[in-house]
Amino acid sequence: MTFLIEADWPAPSQIHACTTLRHQGCSASPYESWNLAKHVADKESDVMRNRQLLKQRLDLPEEPIWLEQVHGVKVLNVDVEQGADLKADGSFSTRKNRVCCVMTADCLPVLITNTRGTEVAAVHAGWRGLAAGVIEAGLARFTSPADELLVWLGPAIGPDAFEVGEEVRQAFMLRDPNAEKAFRPSEKGTLLANLYQLARQRLQLAGVSAIYGGNFCTYTEEERFYSFRRNPETGRMASLIWMQS
């Protein structure tokens, strides 16, 4: 049984990018088993052991930058902003061996690099952050032009499972009327939102065309992924990107 999904994209060889799965850790139910988040009610000793396993299995060059995610739009340049305040929803780096990381359990992890493999970012895009511009904030950290960027969309809740209200559609349409195409009626009278499509729309508006991934569903693929919608008491996967020296 595998323990991660590697990004399937034409990134340079020094770029490593992946998302962990929920298996082969040491957390007990309902966090079984490879929960990497300390902010849920899992035993801290189990989380720390799981983070040790992460470093060992991925042969990480450094400890990942563990953010305190707040569903906002702040993206840190962790080369210069690594202080006590890691309240942010993304990290960016141009340094080799620095591991940018976000945690998710239905929200969309967005991993970004440039075609030369000299800049990387990891962005946490729940619907609120996505609507407010967290992807744009991540892209703004790059010095490379948009047409030289590569983006991988990691595991998130799929378009057949993400039920939302009208206020969510309105939040996206305020910024881009074309966002309406990413919503459709559900049988329950609510709306089904396509996070992947919404992210692609924002990326394309910003001039990014090299977009990969986006074919997962954390809600329905219970054997592989944690899902907060499926079970509010659950763990978190990690999506990581770094430049190997």
C-alpha positions in Angstrom: 0.0 0.0 0.0 1.4 3.3 -1.0 1.7 6.2 1.4 1.7 9.2 -0.9 0.7 10.7 -4.3 3.5 12.3 -6.3 2.7 15.3 -8.4 2.2 14.3 -12.0 3.6 17.3 -13.9 6.6 18.2 -16.0 8.5 20.0 -13.2 12.4 20.1 -13.3 14.1 17.1 -11.7 15.2 19.0 -8.6 11.6 19.8 -7.7 9.8 17.3 -5.4 6.1 17.6 -4.8 3.6 15.2 -3.2 0.6 14.7 -1.0 0.5 12.1 1.8 -2.3 9.6 2.2 -3.9 8.6 5.5 -2.3 5.1 5.8 0.8 3.7 7.6 1.0 6.0 10.6 0.5 5.5 14.3 -2.6 7.6 15.2 -5.6 5.8 16.7 -9.2 6.1 15.5 -10.7 8.4 14.3 -7.4 9.8 13.2 -6.0 6.6 11.8 -3.4 6.5 10.9 -1.0 9.0 9.4 -2.4 12.3 10.8 0.1 15.1 10.5 -1.9 17.9 12.2 -1.3 19.0 15.8 -4.4 21.3 15.8 -6.9 18.3 15.9 -7.5 16.3 19.1 -5.1 13.6 18.2 -2.4 12.6 20.7 0.6 14.9 20.2 3.0 12.1 20.7 1.4 10.2 17.8 1.5 13.3 15.6 5.1 13.9 16.3 5.9 10.3 15.5 3.9 10.6 12.2 6.0 13.7 11.4 9.1 11.8 12.0 7.9 9.1 9.7 7.2 11.8 7.1 10.8 13.0 7.2 12.2 9.5 7.0 9.9 8.2 4.2 10.4 11.3 2.0 14.0 11.8 3.0 13.2 15.4 3.6 16.2 17.7 3.8 14.6 19.9 6.5 11.6 20.0 8.8 8.6 21.2 6.8 7.3 24.7 7.5 4.1 23.9 9.5 1.8 26.8 9.1 -1.1 27.8 11.3 -3.7 27.9 8.6 -6.6 30.4 9.0 -8.5 30.3 5.7 -7.1 33.7 4.7 -4.9 35.0 1.9 -1.5 35.4 3.5 1.4 33.6 1.8 4.7 33.9 3.6 8.1 34.2 2.0 9.6 31.7 4.5 13.1 32.7 3.4 12.7 36.0 5.3 9.5 35.7 7.3 10.2 32.6 9.4 9.3 34.0 12.9 7.0 33.0 15.6 3.9 34.0 13.6 3.2 31.3 11.1 -0.5 32.2 10.7 -0.8 32.0 7.0 -2.3 29.9 4.2 0.7 29.5 2.0 4.5 29.5 2.0 7.0 30.5 -0.7 10.7 29.9 -1.0 13.7 30.3 -3.4 16.0 28.3 -1.1 17.1 24.8 -1.8 16.0 22.2 0.8 13.3 24.4 2.3 10.1 22.4 2.5 6.9 24.3 1.9 3.8 22.5 3.3 0.1 22.9 3.7 -2.4 20.5 5.4 -5.8 19.6 4.1 -8.8 17.3 4.6 -11.2 18.5 1.8 -9.7 22.0 1.0 -7.5 22.3 -2.1 -3.7 22.1 -1.8 -2.0 24.0 -4.6 1.6 23.4 -5.4 3.5 25.8 -7.6 6.9 26.0 -9.2 8.6 27.7 -12.2 9.9 26.0 -15.3 13.5 26.6 -14.1 12.8 25.0 -10.7 14.1 28.0 -8.7 10.9 29.0 -6.9 8.3 27.0 -5.1 5.1 27.6 -3.1 2.4 25.6 -1.3 -1.0 27.2 -0.9 -4.0 26.1 1.1 -7.2 27.0 -0.8 -10.5 26.3 1.0 -13.4 28.0 -0.7 -13.1 31.1 1.5 -9.4 31.6 0.7 -9.9 30.7 -2.9 -12.7 33.3 -3.3 -10.7 35.9 -1.4 -7.6 35.5 -3.6 -5.2 33.2 -1.9 -4.0 31.7 -5.2 -3.3 35.2 -6.5 -1.4 35.9 -3.4 0.7 32.9 -3.9 1.4 33.7 -7.6 2.4 37.3 -6.6 5.4 35.9 -4.6 7.0 34.6 -7.8 9.4 36.7 -9.9 8.8 34.4 -12.9 6.1 35.4 -15.3 2.8 33.5 -15.2 3.5 31.7 -18.5 6.6 30.1 -16.8 4.7 28.7 -13.9 3.6 25.1 -13.3 0.7 24.3 -10.9 -0.4 21.0 -9.5 -3.8 20.7 -7.8 -3.7 18.1 -5.1 -6.5 16.0 -3.5 -9.6 18.0 -2.5 -13.3 17.4 -2.2 -14.7 16.6 -5.6 -17.4 18.3 -7.7 -20.1 15.6 -7.0 -19.7 15.9 -3.2 -19.1 19.6 -2.3 -22.5 21.0 -1.3 -22.6 24.7 -0.7 -25.1 27.5 -0.4 -25.9 30.4 -2.8 -23.6 32.7 -0.7 -20.6 30.7 -1.9 -21.5 31.1 -5.6 -22.1 34.8 -5.0 -18.7 35.2 -3.3 -16.9 33.8 -6.4 -19.0 35.7 -8.9 -18.2 39.0 -7.3 -14.7 38.5 -8.6 -15.4 36.6 -11.7 -18.9 36.2 -13.2 -17.6 33.2 -15.2 -17.4 31.3 -11.8 -21.1 30.5 -12.2 -20.0 27.7 -14.6 -18.4 25.8 -11.6 -21.7 25.4 -9.8 -24.7 23.2 -10.5 -27.9 22.3 -8.6 -27.9 19.3 -6.3 -30.8 17.0 -5.7 -31.2 18.5 -2.2 -31.8 22.0 -3.5 -28.4 23.2 -2.7 -25.4 23.7 -5.1 -22.5 21.5 -6.0 -19.3 23.4 -6.3 -16.2 22.4 -8.4 -13.2 23.6 -6.4 -10.8 22.4 -9.1 -12.7 24.3 -11.8 -12.8 27.4 -9.6 -9.0 27.2 -9.1 -8.3 26.7 -12.8 -10.5 29.7 -13.6 -8.5 31.9 -11.2 -5.2 30.6 -12.5 -6.1 31.1 -16.1 -7.3 34.7 -15.3 -3.8 35.3 -13.8 -2.2 34.0 -17.0 -1.2 30.5 -15.8 -2.0 27.7 -18.3 0.2 24.8 -17.2 -2.2 23.3 -14.7 -2.1 19.7 -13.6 -3.9 17.3 -11.2 -7.4 18.0 -9.9 -8.8 14.5 -10.4 -9.4 13.4 -6.8 -12.2 13.4 -4.2 -11.3 13.3 -0.6 -14.9 12.8 0.4 -15.7 9.7 -1.6 -12.2 8.1 -1.5 -12.3 7.2 2.1 -9.6 4.6 2.0 -7.0 7.1 0.8 -8.0 10.5 2.2 -9.1 12.3 5.3 -12.3 14.3 4.8 -13.7 16.9 7.3 -17.0 16.9 5.5 -17.3 13.1 5.9 -16.1 13.1 9.5 -15.5 16.4 11.4 -13.2 14.5 13.8 -10.4 13.5 11.5 -6.8 14.0 10.6 -5.0 16.0 7.9 -2.9 15.1 4.9 0.2 17.2 4.0 1.1 18.5 0.6 4.7 19.4 0.3 7.1 20.9 -2.3 10.8 21.6 -2.2 13.9 22.1 -4.3 16.5 19.4 -3.7 20.1 20.5 -3.5 
